Amino acid sequence: MSATIRTQATSERVGFQLPELDYTLIVAACALLGLGLVMVASASLHRVGDAPFYFVLRHLIAVGIGLAAAVVMFQVPVKQLQKMGGVLYLFGLFLLLLVLLPGLGREVNGATRWIPIGPFSLQSSEFMKLFLVVYIAGYLVRRQLEVTHTVWGFIKPMILLVLASTLIMIQPDFGTTTVLLVTALGMLFLGGVPVWQFLILIILAGSAMFTLVIFSPYRLQRVTAFLDPWADVQNSGYQLAQALIAFGRGEWFGVGLGNGIQKLFYLPEAHTDFLMAVIGEELGLMGTMLVIVLFAVIVWRAFSIGAKAEQLELRFSSYMAQGFGLWFGIQAFINIGVNVGLLPTKGLTLPLMSYGGNSIIVACMVIAILVRIDFENRQQEASSNGDKLRWAHG
């Protein structure tokens, strides 16, 4: 007790005080980053013969860049992001178009999603998710009455959303398109779009996705494999079958870190899309639940920060925080759902964890923006309380 008092007294003498930030959010995000680095290492050390640390080093560089980008983003006032919403959206479209230019976009596994920049590759669709959330949050503030009272106010952002989604589908990237659409629709719903308009759009979007699946042989094959992976376990159901075997081997507490077998050329993309299966095998149900709880904490904090911003009448901050919460929750749900056989197989990373530099960097930037919104909420609340005290004392 006396030691604690002396420590506090020392801190007061030197003027040291931790800034008021959302440390629950920061700790949860850092825990996922750290666990992701460990699991990417475990899942990839065997993949490159003479360079076992190839993926680990690249992932570590991405984490370093992501943390640096987070520090920079935290310095950007939320009002500045609000002013840049339209410009960011147009820049995102420009990047999506660059990917599709012959000779510029890099193709991997039949998909053209990356722009080579020296030793790195830029995945424009990852940044478009961030830019679109910022833009829609600004639109909901500028056009609140239109959105809540007219059909046109709802249709205008949908035109821009469909344009971006179409460019992403051309790559093709069905998983990112799904996350983008659901996040944007969720934001518009929270922004006050009438329920009947929302239901009509859901029906139209569902019909469009159904059509894309039915008339695309490889997507249809993924859906049929998802329904019964054991019917063609050596072909269309291979990925899901191997993931389910990994979870089955893990049982309650896993086989031990680094002791997984499925990652040894049985489970494709173990360090990216199916990282959760490696966690399930090596850390068991307890490790899997820990990851789910950490994502739940991030989503909870995002919506709590958004609710506080709404109370303080910082509506742009509120919509943006809610959009980020939806994005993280939806993408984590889809990735984990694919791994456990709840959803059809899609190429979608686990935020903050899976190998993929662009995904890591953008996720770190999102966390930084959420921390910045919370920081400004606290400043606004302190300022309001100070004004009330001054008014009470005359």
C-alpha positions as CSV (number, residue, x, y, z in Angstrom):
1,M,0.0,0.0,0.0
2,S,2.8,2.4,1.0
3,A,4.7,1.5,-2.2
4,T,1.6,2.4,-4.3
5,I,1.3,5.7,-2.5
6,R,5.0,6.5,-3.1
7,T,4.6,5.6,-6.8
8,Q,1.6,7.9,-7.2
9,A,3.4,10.7,-5.4
10,T,6.4,10.3,-7.6
11,S,4.2,10.4,-10.7
12,E,2.6,13.6,-9.5
13,R,6.0,15.2,-8.8
14,V,7.3,14.5,-12.3
15,G,4.0,15.4,-13.9
16,F,3.6,11.9,-15.5
17,Q,0.1,10.9,-16.4
18,L,-1.2,8.4,-19.0
19,P,-3.4,10.0,-21.6
20,E,-7.1,9.1,-21.4
21,L,-7.6,6.6,-24.1
22,D,-9.7,3.5,-24.6
23,Y,-7.1,1.0,-23.3
24,T,-9.6,-1.9,-23.5
25,L,-9.8,-1.5,-27.2
26,I,-6.0,-1.0,-27.6
27,V,-5.2,-4.1,-25.5
28,A,-7.7,-6.3,-27.4
29,A,-6.3,-5.1,-30.8
30,C,-2.7,-5.6,-29.7
31,A,-3.5,-9.1,-28.3
32,L,-5.0,-10.1,-31.7
33,L,-1.9,-8.6,-33.5
34,G,0.5,-10.5,-31.2
35,L,-1.4,-13.8,-31.3
36,G,-1.8,-13.4,-35.1
37,L,2.0,-13.0,-35.5
38,V,2.7,-16.1,-33.4
39,M,0.1,-18.2,-35.3
40,V,1.3,-17.0,-38.7
41,A,4.8,-18.1,-37.7
42,S,3.5,-21.5,-36.6
43,A,1.5,-21.9,-39.8
44,S,4.2,-20.9,-42.3
45,L,7.6,-21.9,-41.0
46,H,7.5,-25.1,-43.0
47,R,6.3,-23.6,-46.2
48,V,9.6,-22.1,-47.7
49,G,12.5,-24.6,-47.7
50,D,15.6,-22.5,-47.3
51,A,13.8,-19.4,-46.0
52,P,11.5,-20.6,-43.2
53,F,11.0,-17.0,-41.9
54,Y,10.0,-15.6,-45.3
55,F,6.3,-15.1,-44.3
56,V,7.0,-14.3,-40.7
57,L,9.4,-11.4,-41.6
58,R,7.0,-10.0,-44.2
59,H,4.2,-10.2,-41.6
60,L,6.3,-8.5,-39.0
61,I,7.1,-5.7,-41.5
62,A,3.4,-5.3,-42.2
63,V,2.7,-5.1,-38.4
64,G,5.4,-2.5,-38.0
65,I,4.1,-0.4,-40.9
66,G,0.5,-0.8,-39.5
67,L,1.6,0.4,-36.1
68,A,3.3,3.4,-37.7
69,A,0.3,4.1,-39.8
70,A,-1.9,3.9,-36.7
71,V,0.3,6.5,-34.9
72,V,-0.1,8.8,-37.9
73,M,-3.9,8.3,-38.2
74,F,-4.3,9.0,-34.5
75,Q,-2.9,12.5,-35.1
76,V,-5.6,13.3,-37.8
77,P,-8.6,15.1,-36.4
78,V,-11.9,13.5,-37.1
79,K,-13.2,16.7,-38.8
80,Q,-10.3,16.4,-41.3
81,L,-11.5,12.9,-42.2
82,Q,-15.0,14.2,-42.7
83,K,-13.8,16.9,-45.1
84,M,-11.8,14.3,-47.1
85,G,-14.6,11.7,-47.5
86,G,-15.4,12.5,-51.1
87,V,-11.8,12.7,-52.2
88,L,-11.0,9.4,-50.4
89,Y,-13.8,7.7,-52.2
90,L,-12.6,8.9,-55.6
91,F,-9.1,7.9,-54.8
92,G,-10.3,4.4,-53.9
93,L,-12.1,4.1,-57.3
94,F,-8.9,5.2,-59.0
95,L,-7.0,2.4,-57.2
96,L,-9.6,-0.1,-58.1
97,L,-9.4,0.9,-61.8
98,L,-5.6,0.7,-61.7
99,V,-5.7,-2.9,-60.7
100,L,-7.7,-3.7,-63.8
101,L,-5.3,-2.1,-66.2
102,P,-3.6,-4.8,-68.4
103,G,0.0,-5.3,-67.3
104,L,-0.4,-3.4,-64.1
105,G,-2.5,-5.6,-61.8
106,R,-0.8,-8.7,-60.5
107,E,-2.7,-12.0,-60.8
108,V,-2.6,-14.6,-58.0
109,N,-4.7,-17.8,-58.1
110,G,-6.9,-16.4,-60.8
111,A,-7.7,-13.1,-59.1
112,T,-6.2,-9.7,-60.1
113,R,-6.3,-7.7,-56.8
114,W,-2.8,-6.3,-56.3
115,I,-0.7,-3.5,-57.7
116,P,3.0,-4.3,-57.5
117,I,5.0,-1.5,-55.8
118,G,8.7,-2.6,-55.5
119,P,8.9,-5.6,-53.1
120,F,5.3,-4.9,-51.9
121,S,1.8,-5.1,-53.4
122,L,-1.1,-2.7,-52.8
123,Q,-4.5,-4.3,-52.5
124,S,-6.8,-1.5,-53.4
125,S,-10.0,-3.2,-52.2
126,E,-8.8,-3.2,-48.6
127,F,-8.4,0.5,-48.6
128,M,-11.7,1.0,-50.4
129,K,-13.5,-0.5,-47.4
130,L,-11.9,2.2,-45.2
131,F,-12.6,5.0,-47.6
132,L,-16.2,4.0,-48.2
133,V,-17.0,3.9,-44.4
134,V,-15.6,7.4,-44.1
135,Y,-17.6,8.6,-47.1
136,I,-20.9,7.1,-46.1
137,A,-20.5,8.5,-42.5
138,G,-20.1,12.0,-44.0
139,Y,-23.0,11.5,-46.4
140,L,-25.4,10.5,-43.6
141,V,-24.4,13.7,-41.8
142,R,-24.8,15.9,-44.8
143,R,-28.0,14.3,-46.1
144,Q,-29.8,13.2,-43.0
145,L,-33.2,14.5,-44.0
146,E,-32.9,13.1,-47.5
147,V,-31.9,9.7,-46.2
148,T,-34.8,9.4,-43.7
149,H,-37.5,11.0,-45.8
150,T,-36.9,10.4,-49.5
151,V,-36.0,7.4,-51.7
152,W,-33.5,9.4,-53.7
153,G,-31.5,10.1,-50.5
154,F,-31.1,6.3,-50.2
155,I,-30.4,5.6,-53.8
156,K,-27.6,8.1,-54.3
157,P,-25.1,6.4,-52.0
158,M,-26.2,3.0,-53.4
159,I,-25.2,4.0,-56.9
160,L,-21.6,4.8,-55.6
161,L,-21.6,1.6,-53.6
162,V,-22.7,-0.5,-56.6
163,L,-19.9,1.1,-58.7
164,A,-17.2,0.3,-56.2
165,S,-18.6,-3.3,-55.7
166,T,-18.7,-3.9,-59.4
167,L,-15.0,-3.0,-59.8
168,I,-14.2,-5.3,-56.9
169,M,-16.2,-8.1,-58.4
170,I,-14.4,-7.8,-61.7
171,Q,-11.1,-8.7,-59.9
172,P,-13.0,-11.0,-58.7
173,D,-13.3,-10.7,-54.9
174,F,-16.7,-11.9,-53.7
175,G,-15.8,-11.9,-50.0
176,T,-14.7,-8.3,-49.9
177,T,-17.7,-7.2,-51.9
178,T,-20.0,-9.0,-49.4
179,V,-18.3,-7.2,-46.4
180,L,-18.5,-3.9,-48.2
181,L,-22.2,-4.2,-49.1
182,V,-23.3,-5.4,-45.6
183,T,-21.2,-2.8,-43.8
184,A,-22.6,0.0,-46.0
185,L,-26.2,-1.2,-45.7
186,G,-25.8,-1.5,-42.0
187,M,-24.6,2.1,-41.8
188,L,-27.5,3.3,-43.9
189,F,-29.9,1.4,-41.7
190,L,-28.4,2.9,-38.5
191,G,-28.5,6.3,-40.3
192,G,-32.3,6.2,-40.4
193,V,-33.3,4.6,-43.8
194,P,-36.9,3.5,-43.7
195,V,-37.3,-0.2,-43.1
196,W,-39.3,-0.8,-46.3
197,Q,-36.6,0.7,-48.5
198,F,-34.0,-1.4,-46.6
199,L,-36.0,-4.6,-47.1
200,I,-36.4,-4.0,-50.8
201,L,-32.7,-3.4,-51.2
202,I,-31.9,-6.5,-49.2
203,I,-34.1,-8.6,-51.5
204,L,-32.5,-7.1,-54.6
205,A,-28.9,-7.5,-53.2
206,G,-29.7,-11.1,-52.2
207,S,-31.1,-11.9,-55.6
208,A,-28.0,-10.4,-57.3
209,M,-25.7,-12.5,-55.1
210,F,-27.8,-15.6,-55.8
211,T,-27.5,-15.0,-59.5
212,L,-23.8,-14.5,-59.2
213,V,-23.5,-17.9,-57.5
214,I,-25.8,-19.8,-59.8
215,F,-24.2,-18.6,-63.0
216,S,-20.6,-18.9,-61.8
217,P,-19.4,-22.5,-61.8
218,Y,-16.6,-22.1,-59.2
219,R,-18.9,-20.2,-56.8
220,L,-21.6,-22.8,-57.2
221,Q,-19.1,-25.5,-56.5
222,R,-18.0,-23.7,-53.3
223,V,-21.7,-23.6,-52.1
224,T,-22.3,-27.2,-52.8
225,A,-19.1,-28.2,-51.2
226,F,-20.0,-26.2,-48.1
227,L,-23.3,-28.1,-47.8
228,D,-21.5,-31.5,-47.8
229,P,-17.7,-31.3,-47.9
230,W,-17.4,-35.0,-47.5
231,A,-19.2,-35.8,-50.7
232,D,-16.1,-34.7,-52.7
233,V,-13.4,-34.6,-50.0
234,Q,-10.5,-34.7,-52.5
235,N,-11.7,-31.9,-54.7
236,S,-14.3,-29.2,-54.0
237,G,-14.7,-30.1,-50.3
238,Y,-11.0,-30.5,-49.6
239,Q,-10.4,-27.1,-47.8
240,L,-13.4,-27.3,-45.5
241,A,-12.8,-31.0,-44.7
242,Q,-9.2,-30.3,-43.7
243,A,-10.3,-27.4,-41.6
244,L,-12.9,-29.5,-39.8
245,I,-10.3,-32.2,-39.1
246,A,-8.0,-29.5,-37.6
247,F,-10.7,-28.3,-35.2
248,G,-11.5,-31.9,-34.3
249,R,-7.9,-32.7,-33.5
250,G,-7.7,-29.6,-31.3
251,E,-10.5,-30.6,-28.9
252,W,-10.6,-28.5,-25.7
253,F,-7.0,-27.3,-25.3
254,G,-5.3,-28.1,-28.6
255,V,-2.3,-30.3,-29.5
256,G,0.1,-27.5,-28.5
257,L,1.6,-24.5,-30.2
258,G,3.6,-25.6,-33.3
259,N,2.4,-29.2,-33.1
260,G,-0.4,-29.0,-35.6
261,I,-0.4,-31.5,-38.5
262,Q,-3.0,-30.0,-40.8
263,K,-0.9,-27.0,-41.7
264,L,1.8,-29.4,-43.1
265,F,0.5,-29.1,-46.7
266,Y,-2.9,-30.6,-45.8
267,L,-4.7,-27.3,-45.1
268,P,-4.3,-24.8,-48.1
269,E,-3.7,-21.1,-47.2
270,A,-3.2,-22.0,-43.5
271,H,-1.5,-18.7,-42.8
272,T,-4.1,-16.6,-44.5
273,D,-7.8,-17.6,-44.9
274,F,-7.6,-20.7,-42.7
275,L,-5.5,-19.3,-39.8
276,M,-8.4,-19.9,-37.5
277,A,-8.3,-23.7,-38.2
278,V,-4.6,-23.7,-37.2
279,I,-5.6,-21.9,-33.9
280,G,-8.3,-24.5,-33.4
281,E,-5.9,-27.4,-33.8
282,E,-3.0,-26.0,-31.8
283,L,-4.8,-24.0,-29.1
284,G,-8.1,-25.9,-29.1
285,L,-11.6,-24.6,-28.2
286,M,-10.2,-22.4,-25.5
287,G,-7.9,-20.6,-28.0
288,T,-10.7,-20.3,-30.5
289,M,-13.0,-18.8,-27.9
290,L,-10.3,-16.3,-26.8
291,V,-10.0,-15.0,-30.4
292,I,-13.8,-14.7,-30.6
293,V,-14.0,-12.8,-27.3
294,L,-11.3,-10.4,-28.4
295,F,-13.2,-9.6,-31.6
296,A,-16.4,-9.2,-29.6
297,V,-14.5,-6.7,-27.3
298,I,-13.4,-4.7,-30.4
299,V,-17.0,-4.6,-31.8
300,W,-18.4,-3.7,-28.4
301,R,-16.0,-0.9,-27.9
302,A,-16.6,0.4,-31.4
303,F,-20.3,0.6,-30.9
304,S,-19.9,2.1,-27.4
305,I,-17.6,4.8,-28.8
306,G,-20.2,5.5,-31.5
307,A,-23.0,5.7,-28.9
308,K,-21.0,8.2,-26.8
309,A,-20.3,10.3,-29.9
310,E,-24.0,10.3,-30.6
311,Q,-24.8,11.5,-27.1
312,L,-22.3,14.3,-27.7
313,E,-23.9,15.1,-31.0
314,L,-20.8,14.1,-32.9
315,R,-22.8,12.3,-35.6
316,F,-20.0,11.8,-38.1
317,S,-17.8,10.2,-35.5
318,S,-20.8,8.1,-34.4
319,Y,-21.6,6.7,-37.8
320,M,-17.9,6.1,-38.6
321,A,-17.3,4.1,-35.3
322,Q,-20.5,2.1,-35.9
323,G,-19.4,1.4,-39.5
324,F,-16.0,0.1,-38.3
325,G,-17.7,-2.0,-35.7
326,L,-19.9,-3.6,-38.4
327,W,-16.9,-4.1,-40.7
328,F,-14.8,-5.9,-38.1
329,G,-17.7,-8.0,-36.8
330,I,-18.9,-9.1,-40.2
331,Q,-15.4,-9.9,-41.6
332,A,-14.4,-11.9,-38.5
333,F,-17.8,-13.7,-38.5
334,I,-17.4,-14.6,-42.2
335,N,-13.8,-15.8,-41.8
336,I,-14.5,-17.9,-38.7
337,G,-17.8,-19.1,-40.2
338,V,-15.9,-20.4,-43.3
339,N,-13.3,-22.1,-41.1
340,V,-15.9,-24.0,-39.1
341,G,-18.2,-24.9,-42.0
342,L,-20.9,-22.4,-41.2
343,L,-20.5,-20.4,-44.4
344,P,-19.3,-21.3,-48.0
345,T,-15.6,-20.9,-48.6
346,K,-14.4,-17.3,-49.4
347,G,-11.0,-15.7,-49.6
348,L,-11.3,-13.3,-46.7
349,T,-8.6,-12.6,-44.0
350,L,-9.1,-12.6,-40.3
351,P,-8.6,-8.9,-39.3
352,L,-5.4,-8.1,-37.4
353,M,-4.3,-11.7,-37.5
354,S,-4.1,-13.3,-41.0
355,Y,-1.0,-13.0,-43.2
356,G,-1.6,-10.1,-45.6
357,G,0.1,-6.7,-45.4
358,N,-2.7,-4.6,-46.7
359,S,-5.3,-6.2,-44.4
360,I,-3.0,-5.7,-41.3
361,I,-2.2,-2.0,-42.2
362,V,-5.8,-1.0,-42.8
363,A,-7.0,-2.8,-39.7
364,C,-4.4,-0.9,-37.6
365,M,-5.5,2.4,-39.1
366,V,-9.2,1.6,-38.3
367,I,-8.3,0.9,-34.6
368,A,-6.3,4.2,-34.5
369,I,-9.3,6.1,-35.8
370,L,-11.6,4.5,-33.2
371,V,-9.1,5.5,-30.5
372,R,-9.0,9.0,-31.9
373,I,-12.8,9.2,-31.9
374,D,-12.9,8.1,-28.2
375,F,-10.1,10.6,-27.4
376,E,-12.2,13.5,-29.0
377,N,-15.3,12.2,-27.2
378,R,-13.5,12.6,-23.9
379,Q,-12.2,16.0,-24.8
380,Q,-15.7,17.1,-25.8
381,E,-17.2,15.7,-22.6
382,A,-14.6,17.4,-20.4
383,S,-15.2,20.7,-22.2
384,S,-19.0,20.4,-21.7
385,N,-18.5,19.5,-18.0
386,G,-16.2,22.5,-17.6
387,D,-18.7,24.8,-19.2
388,K,-21.5,23.5,-16.9
389,L,-19.3,24.1,-13.8
390,R,-18.4,27.7,-14.9
391,W,-22.1,28.4,-15.6
392,A,-23.1,26.9,-12.1
393,H,-20.5,29.2,-10.3
394,G,-21.6,32.2,-12.2
